[in-house]
Amino acid sequence: MTRRDLVDDVLSSSDEPDGPLTDEAEETVHQSETEIPPESSDDDLLNAMGDDVSRDVIVACNHAPMTAEELAENCGVSESTIYRRLESLSSLGLIERTQRVDSPSKTCYETIIDGLSIHVGESLRVEAESSDYVVDAMRTLLAAIDVQHLAYDREQNSVDVRFELSPSLLDALVELYSRDTSSREP
């Protein structure tokens, strides 16, 4: 039985609750992914990420909207170099023009993604996306563990999950859990 079959089996006995285990939640996550313009290719995205200046621009514009002049100073390159990178990154759907409240007359640029995923399978696929860190963490967890049992209690709004871990992963889980719970205690 696949993980999706297990989730479907647990949730099929009643109306599906809105939450991270339902198709509706998956649709919401996929709707939040940034659409890369059709003319951009995986090679274009990888080439952009292989360029130091492009990476610096993406990171700088992720912290706050920045003007081309600020980016040139921050990246240590000429404004003409920044404008070429901005045009390329914009056409790839990685950044967009915006304005800051403190200087509405100046054009600024802002990163509109917070992640790029490279998927290796039959072919290489690159996706630019906005992340939902909780859903991403759950995907990572489900990919790493062998779920043995999953049950949803609608009244308690809780999920009971049993899974198998190797002894080393169990030790790591116990250590993380104890460190996290002790840091929350006054």
Secondary structure, 3 states (H helix, E strand, C coil): CCHHHHHHHHHCCCCCCCCCCCHHHHHHHHHHCCCCCCCCCHHHHHHHHCCHHHHHHHHHHHHCCECHHHHHHHHCCCHHHHHHHHHHHHHCCCEEEEEECCEEEEEEEEECCCEEEEEECCCEEEEEECCCHHHHHHHHHHHHCEEEEEEEECCCCEEEEEEECCHHHHHHHHHHHHHHHHHHCC
